[in-house]
Amino acid sequence: MQIGHRLENQPSLKSEADEMRVAVLMNPRRFDIRKFSIPRPAEREVRVRVEYCGICSSNLGPWKGAPWFSYPFPPGAPGHEATGIIEEIGDKVSNLRIWERVATLSYQAFAEHVIAKADNVVSISHLSRESLFLGEPLGCAVNVFKRAQIRKGDWVAIVGVGFFGAILLQLCLDGGAKVIAISRRQLALRIAEEFRVQHCLEMKERSQVVEDVRAITGGALCDAVIEAGGVQETLDLASDLCRTRGRLIIAGYHQDGSRTINMQRWNWHGLDVINAHERDELIYVQGMREAADIVSRGNIQLEDLVSHRFPIEQIAEGFRLAEERPEGFLKGVVVFG
């Protein structure tokens, strides 16, 4: 690995120690906190001192365990929602500066320092230091919204209003849609009300929710339905809420196996089914850049959506709460002081 260079007239951020704390997922439901040497960036890389890294719902699969995972995970994995400060820059990086505050698309970010490809780093220096910014989920939400083709005046139902769904409902409202928020959790519905969502429904009996949405929309059901729960129940309900020739957008991360679908209904109603997950890193990063601009205009707010903060030594507690989702919990982040 090449030794990174420092830009002319730009001092490197020095760490007080040569080691960093890193969370290592050793086995299902077991993190060890270990110390590793602080890495140096190679060509076209930067090193970022992590301020905080979100605990994503997609992290719960590795946490709970499945036959297709191998343990231990790489140090810092599966953390991928990091925000921090650039402290060293590798060769052939010209668009970033030391001391710049950034969000990264990197995959070993449950650590005090993380290496990221320069192309996967987005500057957020134009945001205030008080602005909470989790680049990967924000970028993902922007890309889902674009794939959903939401238009002004559309009736849009969001099924499963957790942290990610709450970002999506803000984007839909900003786009002029008429939004119906559907969740089992009272906290999520209260947050939706605070964002001035037109209709908030508790997800109880499936048939009753369908009838409620039918009444709200004058019998037509929804132009677009965003499934954001990632479970069979939310997929079934979302399918039922689409009008004829409506759009079913799958934004939930279905990571625990196969799903069944009502193909007869999809056929009969001529639904457009959009799998809105993105794997192209360049598109991911472009979504992050667009999200930073939207946040700078005040059209997405995250502060009320992050309910818990954990030092790295308490990362297992953060994962436990993310799995159990007790009342009052919506989103946790691991913070580095």
C-alpha positions as semicolon CSV with decimal commas, in nm:
position;residue;x (nm);y (nm);z (nm)
1;M;0,000;0,000;0,000
2;Q;0,141;0,338;-0,097
3;I;0,206;0,605;0,161
4;G;-0,040;0,891;0,117
5;H;0,085;1,239;0,046
6;R;-0,029;1,566;0,198
7;L;-0,151;1,849;-0,017
8;E;0,070;2,153;-0,031
9;N;-0,003;2,397;0,254
10;Q;-0,252;2,153;0,404
11;P;-0,146;2,006;0,740
12;S;-0,230;1,643;0,802
13;L;-0,464;1,565;1,087
14;K;-0,248;1,381;1,338
15;S;-0,387;1,117;1,569
16;E;-0,267;1,103;1,927
17;A;-0,203;0,731;1,900
18;D;-0,097;0,495;1,624
19;E;-0,388;0,263;1,697
20;M;-0,761;0,288;1,652
21;R;-1,060;0,115;1,807
22;V;-1,254;-0,108;1,570
23;A;-1,566;-0,319;1,622
24;V;-1,529;-0,674;1,490
25;L;-1,839;-0,890;1,445
26;M;-1,693;-1,220;1,565
27;N;-2,010;-1,432;1,561
28;P;-2,383;-1,365;1,549
29;R;-2,471;-1,118;1,827
30;R;-2,111;-1,077;1,940
31;F;-1,887;-0,777;1,874
32;D;-1,533;-0,748;2,005
33;I;-1,369;-0,408;2,032
34;R;-1,011;-0,441;1,913
35;K;-0,722;-0,213;1,834
36;F;-0,560;-0,198;1,492
37;S;-0,292;0,018;1,339
38;I;-0,433;0,329;1,176
39;P;-0,424;0,263;0,800
40;R;-0,269;0,486;0,535
41;P;-0,456;0,571;0,214
42;A;-0,332;0,424;-0,111
43;E;-0,359;0,584;-0,453
44;R;-0,702;0,741;-0,514
45;E;-0,800;0,684;-0,151
46;V;-0,851;0,900;0,154
47;R;-0,852;0,828;0,525
48;V;-1,145;0,964;0,721
49;R;-1,164;1,009;1,095
50;V;-1,516;0,885;1,167
51;E;-1,748;1,107;1,369
52;Y;-2,041;0,867;1,360
53;C;-2,171;0,567;1,165
54;G;-2,534;0,464;1,147
55;I;-2,664;0,119;1,234
56;C;-2,855;0,018;0,921
57;S;-3,141;-0,230;0,922
58;S;-2,946;-0,425;0,659
59;N;-2,677;-0,479;0,926
60;L;-2,921;-0,692;1,124
61;G;-2,881;-0,989;0,891
62;P;-2,511;-1,033;0,978
63;W;-2,592;-0,954;1,342
64;K;-2,856;-1,227;1,367
65;G;-2,665;-1,472;1,148
66;A;-2,746;-1,676;0,838
67;P;-2,580;-1,972;0,665
68;W;-2,440;-1,756;0,386
69;F;-2,237;-1,532;0,621
70;S;-1,877;-1,607;0,726
71;Y;-1,739;-1,498;1,062
72;P;-1,556;-1,308;1,183
73;F;-1,650;-1,019;0,956
74;P;-1,372;-0,789;0,832
75;P;-1,282;-0,530;1,098
76;G;-1,536;-0,247;1,099
77;A;-1,786;-0,431;0,877
78;P;-2,074;-0,409;0,809
79;G;-2,073;-0,038;0,897
80;H;-2,138;0,172;0,586
81;E;-2,309;0,495;0,697
82;A;-2,004;0,696;0,805
83;T;-1,958;1,071;0,833
84;G;-1,629;1,227;0,934
85;I;-1,327;1,445;0,858
86;I;-1,061;1,376;0,595
87;E;-0,724;1,347;0,767
88;E;-0,499;1,209;0,495
89;I;-0,515;1,196;0,116
90;G;-0,353;0,942;-0,115
91;D;-0,183;1,006;-0,446
92;K;-0,388;1,116;-0,748
93;V;-0,666;1,271;-0,537
94;S;-0,729;1,630;-0,640
95;N;-1,092;1,703;-0,558
96;L;-1,078;1,667;-0,178
97;R;-0,891;1,846;0,099
98;I;-0,766;1,760;0,444
99;W;-1,001;1,888;0,716
100;E;-1,296;1,857;0,477
101;R;-1,611;1,711;0,631
102;V;-1,746;1,425;0,423
103;A;-1,986;1,135;0,399
104;T;-1,843;0,809;0,271
105;L;-1,965;0,504;0,089
106;S;-1,737;0,255;0,263
107;Y;-1,801;-0,080;0,422
108;Q;-1,580;-0,113;0,731
109;A;-1,685;0,204;0,911
110;F;-1,754;0,080;1,265
111;A;-1,407;0,212;1,337
112;E;-1,241;0,534;1,446
113;H;-1,076;0,568;1,104
114;V;-1,182;0,432;0,767
115;I;-1,024;0,417;0,423
116;A;-1,252;0,511;0,133
117;K;-1,210;0,543;-0,240
118;A;-1,195;0,912;-0,326
119;D;-1,473;0,863;-0,582
120;N;-1,697;0,734;-0,302
121;V;-1,657;1,038;-0,078
122;V;-1,901;1,331;-0,084
123;S;-1,816;1,670;0,062
124;I;-2,068;1,808;0,311
125;S;-1,856;2,105;0,411
126;H;-2,138;2,336;0,299
127;L;-2,360;2,197;0,576
128;S;-2,338;2,326;0,931
129;R;-2,148;2,110;1,177
130;E;-2,474;2,067;1,366
131;S;-2,644;1,912;1,062
132;L;-2,677;1,536;1,098
133;F;-2,596;1,368;0,768
134;L;-2,593;0,993;0,699
135;G;-2,489;0,977;0,338
136;E;-2,562;0,620;0,234
137;P;-2,928;0,600;0,348
138;L;-2,995;0,952;0,226
139;G;-2,847;0,875;-0,113
140;C;-3,039;0,550;-0,127
141;A;-3,365;0,733;-0,048
142;V;-3,301;0,992;-0,321
143;N;-3,239;0,715;-0,574
144;V;-3,554;0,527;-0,466
145;F;-3,756;0,848;-0,503
146;K;-3,622;0,905;-0,854
147;R;-3,693;0,545;-0,958
148;A;-4,047;0,580;-0,818
149;Q;-4,127;0,866;-1,059
150;I;-4,342;1,043;-0,802
151;R;-4,537;1,331;-0,956
152;K;-4,707;1,631;-0,802
153;G;-5,057;1,536;-0,692
154;D;-4,992;1,160;-0,681
155;W;-5,142;0,959;-0,400
156;V;-4,843;0,782;-0,244
157;A;-4,858;0,529;0,039
158;I;-4,543;0,445;0,232
159;V;-4,577;0,106;0,399
160;G;-4,331;0,072;0,686
161;V;-4,232;0,412;0,821
162;G;-3,906;0,355;1,002
163;F;-3,599;0,574;0,961
164;F;-3,572;0,509;0,586
165;G;-3,944;0,545;0,526
166;A;-3,942;0,875;0,714
167;I;-3,680;1,011;0,473
168;L;-3,886;0,894;0,176
169;L;-4,203;1,057;0,302
170;Q;-4,020;1,389;0,330
171;L;-3,902;1,356;-0,031
172;C;-4,256;1,273;-0,145
173;L;-4,403;1,570;0,040
174;D;-4,136;1,798;-0,105
175;G;-4,232;1,668;-0,450
176;G;-4,596;1,766;-0,400
177;A;-4,741;1,419;-0,347
178;K;-5,034;1,340;-0,120
179;V;-4,883;1,099;0,131
180;I;-5,032;0,820;0,339
181;A;-4,795;0,691;0,608
182;I;-4,859;0,337;0,734
183;S;-4,679;0,185;1,032
184;R;-4,736;-0,036;1,334
185;R;-4,534;0,197;1,553
186;Q;-4,690;0,497;1,721
187;L;-4,354;0,677;1,727
188;A;-4,329;0,656;1,349
189;L;-4,683;0,784;1,304
190;R;-4,620;1,076;1,540
191;I;-4,310;1,169;1,341
192;A;-4,508;1,148;1,017
193;E;-4,767;1,384;1,167
194;E;-4,492;1,626;1,265
195;F;-4,377;1,628;0,902
196;R;-4,737;1,721;0,807
197;V;-4,822;1,396;0,632
198;Q;-5,184;1,416;0,521
199;H;-5,293;1,074;0,649
200;C;-5,132;0,841;0,905
201;L;-5,268;0,489;0,947
202;E;-5,180;0,223;1,197
203;M;-5,104;-0,107;1,027
204;K;-5,350;-0,346;1,186
205;E;-5,588;-0,569;0,991
206;R;-5,477;-0,572;0,628
207;S;-5,825;-0,554;0,481
208;Q;-5,912;-0,259;0,704
209;V;-5,606;-0,064;0,595
210;V;-5,700;-0,125;0,230
211;E;-6,053;0,003;0,293
212;D;-5,920;0,308;0,477
213;V;-5,689;0,393;0,188
214;R;-5,969;0,332;-0,060
215;A;-6,185;0,581;0,130
216;I;-5,906;0,839;0,150
217;T;-5,837;0,819;-0,225
218;G;-6,200;0,827;-0,334
219;G;-6,199;0,460;-0,424
220;A;-5,903;0,476;-0,664
221;L;-5,626;0,354;-0,431
222;C;-5,270;0,483;-0,478
223;D;-5,077;0,595;-0,782
224;A;-4,758;0,474;-0,617
225;V;-4,689;0,259;-0,312
226;I;-4,343;0,244;-0,158
227;E;-4,282;-0,077;0,037
228;A;-4,017;0,010;0,296
229;G;-4,058;-0,265;0,556
230;G;-3,861;-0,547;0,398
231;V;-4,094;-0,824;0,521
232;Q;-4,367;-1,037;0,365
233;E;-4,645;-0,849;0,546
234;T;-4,549;-0,507;0,411
235;L;-4,500;-0,646;0,059
236;D;-4,850;-0,799;0,064
237;L;-5,014;-0,481;0,191
238;A;-4,826;-0,260;-0,054
239;S;-4,945;-0,476;-0,345
240;D;-5,305;-0,439;-0,232
241;L;-5,284;-0,059;-0,213
242;C;-5,184;0,003;-0,577
243;R;-5,449;0,126;-0,816
244;T;-5,486;-0,025;-1,161
245;R;-5,169;0,060;-1,359
246;G;-5,014;0,193;-1,039
247;R;-4,650;0,166;-0,938
248;L;-4,526;-0,070;-0,668
249;I;-4,181;0,038;-0,552
250;I;-3,986;-0,213;-0,346
251;A;-3,751;-0,016;-0,121
252;G;-3,745;-0,253;0,177
253;Y;-3,440;-0,477;0,205
254;H;-3,567;-0,836;0,186
255;Q;-3,257;-1,018;0,308
256;D;-3,398;-1,321;0,487
257;G;-3,504;-1,542;0,199
258;S;-3,780;-1,589;-0,058
259;R;-4,110;-1,403;-0,081
260;T;-4,446;-1,496;-0,226
261;I;-4,643;-1,253;-0,441
262;N;-4,999;-1,232;-0,566
263;M;-4,906;-1,253;-0,932
264;Q;-5,273;-1,269;-1,034
265;R;-5,330;-0,925;-0,882
266;W;-5,012;-0,785;-1,035
267;N;-5,128;-0,911;-1,377
268;W;-5,491;-0,810;-1,345
269;H;-5,412;-0,456;-1,235
270;G;-5,120;-0,410;-1,474
271;L;-4,883;-0,294;-1,202
272;D;-4,541;-0,151;-1,272
273;V;-4,316;-0,320;-1,016
274;I;-3,989;-0,139;-0,950
275;N;-3,709;-0,296;-0,751
276;A;-3,551;0,030;-0,638
277;H;-3,233;-0,111;-0,484
278;E;-2,911;0,024;-0,630
279;R;-2,574;-0,148;-0,661
280;D;-2,391;0,090;-0,892
281;E;-2,155;0,286;-0,666
282;L;-2,146;0,588;-0,896
283;I;-2,525;0,620;-0,881
284;Y;-2,515;0,570;-0,505
285;V;-2,267;0,855;-0,469
286;Q;-2,462;1,082;-0,703
287;G;-2,767;1,025;-0,482
288;M;-2,558;1,123;-0,179
289;R;-2,454;1,448;-0,349
290;E;-2,813;1,531;-0,436
291;A;-2,918;1,449;-0,081
292;A;-2,658;1,692;0,057
293;D;-2,810;1,970;-0,153
294;I;-3,162;1,880;-0,040
295;V;-3,054;1,881;0,326
296;S;-2,881;2,217;0,277
297;R;-3,216;2,360;0,164
298;G;-3,387;2,223;0,474
299;N;-3,614;1,985;0,281
300;I;-3,492;1,673;0,465
301;Q;-3,443;1,669;0,840
302;L;-3,272;1,383;1,023
303;E;-3,230;1,516;1,375
304;D;-3,563;1,385;1,504
305;L;-3,512;1,050;1,332
306;V;-3,196;0,947;1,518
307;S;-3,322;0,842;1,858
308;H;-3,012;0,677;2,012
309;R;-2,635;0,728;2,011
310;F;-2,387;0,467;2,130
311;P;-2,012;0,481;2,192
312;I;-1,829;0,203;2,011
313;E;-1,799;0,004;2,335
314;Q;-2,181;-0,019;2,339
315;I;-2,227;-0,116;1,974
316;A;-2,383;-0,453;2,067
317;E;-2,649;-0,271;2,270
318;G;-2,720;-0,054;1,968
319;F;-2,770;-0,361;1,753
320;R;-2,989;-0,525;2,016
321;L;-3,220;-0,224;2,025
322;A;-3,224;-0,201;1,645
323;E;-3,340;-0,563;1,635
324;E;-3,599;-0,536;1,913
325;R;-3,719;-0,183;1,827
326;P;-3,864;-0,093;2,166
327;E;-4,094;0,206;2,199
328;G;-3,890;0,521;2,152
329;F;-3,627;0,363;1,929
330;L;-3,611;0,462;1,562
331;K;-3,245;0,482;1,457
332;G;-2,914;0,435;1,633
333;V;-2,569;0,564;1,543
334;V;-2,227;0,468;1,677
335;V;-2,040;0,783;1,776
336;F;-1,669;0,843;1,821
337;G;-1,565;1,111;2,070
